[in-house]
Amino acid sequence: MARAGMMLRGMIGLLVWLLLALPALAQAPPELPTCTFEDQSALDAAALLARSFDSRGQHGATPRLLTLSADPQARLSANSVHLLLAPGERDTIEWAKMRLLAAARTVEHVTREDGTRGSVHVPVFARLHGHAAGVARIELDLPQRPGLRFAELWHGVVAVCNAADNRIIAYGAVDVRVHSRLWSSLLSGGLLIAVYAMLAAVALRINARRLDAAAAIRATAEGGRGESGPGWRWMQALNPLFITQDAAGIGSLSRLQLLVFTLAVVFIYAYVLARTGELAALSPDVLALLGITVLGSGLSRMVGEAGSVSHANRSWLKARGLLRRRDDRLPRLSDLVCADGELEIARVQAIIFSSITVVALLIKGPRDLGGFQISAETLYLLGLSQAAFVAGKAIPAEGVRRLNAEITAMRNAERELLDAQQQSPGSPGAEGLARSKAAWNGALAAAEDTLADVYGETLDEARLRALRLT
């Protein structure tokens, strides 16, 4: 158990690191193209920024000043801003023959890496997303420099270069307030941890009796040396399987999927809000993803145990003392992929595609949560996996069907045995008592293995053996 606790701590630490690191990993800008002035000197950030303050071009060339403003119809992104680049009334730009280059500088003087004070100039990446009526829609990556500053005001410049001769023919300027990726990740990660801790605290309170029973058995099994204090209880409560378990202490795949997708969306939503100060929209595919998981979880709760052993047979087993109430049972990983003693491939498929989708959401979501797309095939497979999972709970598996038939045979054999026992010693029916005992023992032996496969540790095997007649 100590080793399992260490592994769980490591998994939680790795998950937190991924949540904090993925937004930064997802926004590494591509390599910038080169663009030169008329004198063929290399373009750098400082030279490009100078254009926004001095409109006199080199060798008599004067780049035109364009209007650069926010695009009100664009989706919100935590890594970039969407802008409209509009020429003047008399200007015409053939955008298909142009390429963009951008740079930015801090508005305030800051301490540079060499220790001096002044503005910091950095190149940034700009991409053209289309144009209509002469106005170009562009996306400008947010500049960033290392450090612990929460927010900085940057002055950005986008240059329009002629692809034929690499000459700047126009430019536009805009001021952008940029919030630190580090602080945004810490704030959104802190919110996620707070929400998760609250869920763990609620699960700990609801399942306190189950933990008490498990701690008592743990202490007995290990001679009082087993750890079962508050630390052990919180480690159990922080397990996502513990948070999403059902009333019987069995881990629920549908609830776990819903929890993971919800936490991923909450993290990205909070990250975009901290980075931009605005609420992001959810794409239709993200809504469809959440809808599939919510629907799957709801349907599985509606179906309940319809595909398990029938209520009459289960009541008969409980009345004979064959099923123990396991108040000490804690959820385990096998609960996610196994049911009624069988490995469910549909559950494995759901876990694989759900994991891939969550990773893609964490990587691409911060850049464009409102435009995040999932292929129709992936949505179809996720929906199909959920449907197969719900159908598996509604339709009895082969082992359950066999067990229902065997328990019914046991009940019939018991009825015949009771009838034979009620006959007087001299009656003809009493001669069949031995035959009824044999039939009962045979039905008991036939169902023994299937009962163990389906019910596992819940089955009281000692009580089952005690029911055999001699």
N, C-alpha and C positions, 0 to 999 in steps of 0.2 A: 504494500500500500504506500510505503514511503517513496518507493521508486515511481509508482503511478502518480503520486503527488508532485514529485519533481518534474515528471514529464508534462503534467498538466500546467505547472507554472511556466515551463519553457514554451509550451504552445501558446499560452496567454501572452507571454512577453513577445513572442514572434508575431502574433496577431496585432498587438499594439504597435510594434515597429513598422509592420507593413502598412497599417492605417496611416501612420505619420509620414512614411516615406513614399508611398505610391503617388500622391499628388505631385511631389517634387520630381519623381522619376518620369511622370507622364508629360512634363512640360519642357523637356530639353529641346531647345530650338535647333532647327536644321542649320547646316552650314550656310553662311551668308554668301550670296553671289557678289562678284566684284563689278564696280561701275566706276568710270574714270571721268575726269573733267576734260575740257578741250586740250589742255596741255599734257594730257596723259598721266598726270600725277595720281597716285593711288588715293582712293576715297577712304576717309576715316570718319569717325563720329564727330570729331571737333570741326572738320572742314564742312561737313554737311550741316551741322548746327549753325555754323556761321552764316549760312544762306538765309536763315530765318531772321537775321538781324541786319544783313547787308544784302540788298537786292541787286547790287552791281555784280554782274557775272565776270568771270575771267575772260580776257581778250574781247571785251565788248559784248559777250553773250549775257543776256539778262533772263534768268529763269523766271517764269511767271508764278505769282503767288496764287495758290488755290485755296478755296474754303474747305477746311477740314472740321467736320462736326460729328457728333455721335449719331449712330443709326438708330432711330426710335423703334424700328421694326425688327431689329436683330435680337437673337437669343443671348441671354446673359452667360458669360464665361468667367471662370476664376483665373484664367491664364492669359486672357487677351481682351481687347476692346474692339468692337465693330464700329467702323467709321464710314462716313460718306465724304468722298473727295470730289468736289465740284469745281469745274473751271468757271471763268468769268463768262459774261453773256456773249462776248465776241471771240472767245477762245474755243477751239475745237481740238480735242485730243483723240487720236486713234488708239484706244486702249489696247486693242489686240496686238499692236506693235510696241507696246511699252512693257517695262518691268519696274518693280518697286524696290527701293532701298530705304531703310529707316535707321534713325539713331535717336538717342535721348540723352538728356543731361539733368542733373539735379538742379532744381531752382535755387535751393539754399546751398551755401557753402558747407561742405562736410569735410571730415578728415579722410584723406586719401590713404591708399595702402602704403605709400612712401612716407606718411606722417605729415605731409603738408596739407594746408586747408585750401579749399576751392571746390569748383564744380567737378562732378564725375561724369565723364562722357562714355557711353556704351553703345555699341550697335545693337539693334533689335531686328526681329524678323517681321516683315510685312507681306501679306499675300492678297492677291486680287480675287474676289469672289464673284465678279460679274459687273456689268454696267448697263445702265438704261438711261436714255435721254441725255447722254453725255456725262452722267454722274456715276462714279465708280464706287462700288461697295468693297471695302477692304477690311482686313482683320490685322490688328497690330498687337504683337505680343507685349505683355507688360514687362517693363524693365525691372531688373532686380539686382541688388548687390549684397554680398554677405554681410551679416551683422545682426544685431538684436533690435534694430529700430522697428517700431510698430507700423509706421506709415511715413511715406515721403512723397513730395510733390515733384513730378518730373515734367520737363518740357520736351515733347517729342516732335520730330520732323520726319515727314515722309517725302522722299524724292521720287519723281517720275523720270525714269531714264529711257532714252531711245535705244531700243535693243540693237539697232543697226550700227550706231557709232558710240554707244555707251556714254552719251552726253546728257546731262541733267537739263531738262527743258522746263520743269515746273516742280513746285514743292508746296507742301502745306504744313502747318504747325498746330499743335494742340497740347494743352496741359492735362496731365493725368495724375490722380492721386493713387498711389500704389501701396497696398497693405502687405506686410511681410508674409511670405509663404510660411516661414517658421512659426510666427505667432498665429497665423490662421490655422495651421495644422494643430498647434497646441490647444487653441481654443475649441476647435471642433472635436479634437481627440478627447479633451477634458469633458466636453458635453457628452460624448459617447460613453466614456467611462462612468460618468455620473448616472446616466440612464441605465446602463448595464448593472451598476452597483445597486440601484434602486430595485430593479427587477430581481436581483439575487437576494436582496433583503426580504422582499415579499415572498419569494419561493422558500427562503429559510424559515420564515414565520409560519407559512401554510403547512410545511412538511416537517415541523419540529418534532412531532410524535414519531415520524418515520426515522428521523435521524437519531432520536433517543434509542429506538429499538435496534437500529443498526450499530450504534455505539456500544450498546450492552452486549450484543453478540460478538462484536469485534473484540471487546475487552475480555470476554469469556474464552474466545478461541485463542487469544494470544496471551492468556494467563495474566491479564491485567496490564500488560505492557503496551497494548495497542493505543495509539494516539487517538483521542476522541474529544479533545477540548474544543474551545471556540475556534482555534486555527483550523483544525480538521473540518469543523462544520462549515466554516466560510469557504474552504477549498471545495467542498462538495457543492455549496450553493453557487459558486462562481462557474461551475461546470454548465455549459449551455444545455446539456442533456437534462440536468437537474431542473433548470428553469422551465424547460418545455415538456417535462414528463406528464403523464396522465395520472389519474387518481390511483392507479394500481402500481405506480412507481416504474412504469415502462416508458422509455424514451420514445418521443413522437417525431417522426420524420417531417410530417406536414407542418407541425408547430415550429420545428427547428428551421425549416426553410423560410417560413414567414418571419421568424425572428431575425435571421441573417439578412434577408433582403431589406427588411425595415431598418435595421441598424446601418446597413450600407448606404441607403438613401438618406437617412438622417445625418450621417457623417458628411456626405458630399454636400447636402443642402446647407449644413452649418458652415462648411468650409467655403462655399461660394459666398454665403452671406458675410462671413468674416473678411473675405478677400476683397469684396466689392461693395459691401454695405447695402446690397439689394437682395431681394428674394428671387431665386431662380425658378423658372417654370419646369415642370416635369414633362418629359416627352411622352407621347402616346404609348411608346413601347415600354417605358418604365411603368406607366399606369397599368398596361396589360400584364406586365410581369408580376406586379403586386396583386392584381386581380386574380391571376391564375393561382397564386399561392394562397390567397384568402379563400377563394372558392374551394380549392382542394382541402384546406384545413376545415372549412365549414361542412363540406360534404362528408369528410371522414368522421366528423363528430356526429352527423346525422345518421350515417350508416352504423356507427358504433361497432358492436360485435355481431352484426348480422351474418358475417361469414365464418363465425366461430362455432363452437359446439352449441347445439340448440339449448334453449333455456331449460326445457324439461330434463334433458340429460345432465346439464350442469347442476341443476338443483338436486337431482338424484345423487350425483357424486358428492355434493356438499353434505347432503343428509347422511351419507354413509361415512362421513369423515375422511374422505379421500383427498380433498383439496384443503390445503392449509392457507390461512390468511397470512400473507407475507407483509406485515407492516414494516419489516426491516429491509425490504428490497429497495435497492438504489438502481437508477438507470445505468445502462452500459452501452458501449458502442454497437454491440451485436443487435440491440433493439432496433437500430436504424435499418438493418438489412435482412433481419430474420423475423418471421411471424409463424406461429403455430408449428414450430419445429422445422421450418423450411427456409431456405435462402431465397429471398425474393429478388429476382434480377431486375424487375421494374423499379425497385427501390434503389438498386445500385445505379441504374441508368439515371434516375432523377438526381441522385447525389452528384454524379459526374457533370451533367449539364448545368445543374444549379451552381456548382463550384466555378465552372468556366465562365458563366454569366456574371457572377459576383466579381470575379477578378477583372473582367472586361469593364464592368460598371465602375469599379474603383479606379481603373486606369484612365478611361475616357470620360467618365462623368464630370470631373472637375473642369475640363475644357468646355464641354457643351452638354450640360445635363438636359437642357430643353430639347436638344437635337439628338440625344443618344438613341441609336437605332440597334435593334436586335433583328437579325435576319428572320424572315417569315418561317424558314425551316426550323430555326432554333426555338422560336415560340411554339411552333407546332409540336416539336419533340417534348418541350417542357409540359405543354398541355396534355400530350399523349401519356407522358410519364405520370402526371397527376391522375389522369383518368384510369390508368392501369393500377395505380396505387389504391384509389377509391374502390375500383372494381374488385381488387384483391381482398379488401375488407368486407365487401358485400357478398362475394361468391366464395363458398367454402373451398379450401384447398383440398388436394387429394387426401392428405393425412387426416384432415378434419372430417371429410365425408366418410372415410373408413372408420374413424373413431366413433362417429355418430351411430353407424351401423353396429359396431361392436358393443357400444353401451346399450343400445336397444336390445341386442341379444342378451346381455347380462340382465337387463330388467325383466325380460321374458323368462329367462332361466330362474331368476329369483321368484317370480310369481308362481311358476310351476313347482318350485321347491317348497314354497309356503303352502300351496294346495296339498302337496304330498304329505307334508308334516302334519296337516290337520286331519288326515284320515286316521281312523281307529286302527290299532295294530292288526286286527283280523280281517280287515276289509281288503278287497282286491286292489284298491288304489295304493295301499301301503306298500305293495310289492314294487311300485315304481319309485320309491324314495331313493334307493341307491342310484337308479338311473338319473333322477333329478339332480342328485349331488354331483354326479359325473358331468352332467350338462353344465351345471353352475361352475364347477372348477375349470371346465374346458373354455367357457366363455370368459372367465376371469383371466386365464392364461393367454387367450387370444388377444385380449385388450391391453395386457400389461405393457408391452413394448410401445404400442401407439400412445398410451396414456403418458408414458415417460417422455416420448418425443414431443408431444404437444404441450404438456404442462410443465415438464422439467422439474425444477426444484420446488414448485408448488405442490407436486404430487407427494402424498405421504405413503411412501413405498412400504413402510413397516405396517401400516394399517391395511394396505392392499394385500400383503401376504397373510395377515391375520384373518382375512375373510375366507381363506381356503378351508374347505371342509374335509374331514378325514372319515 
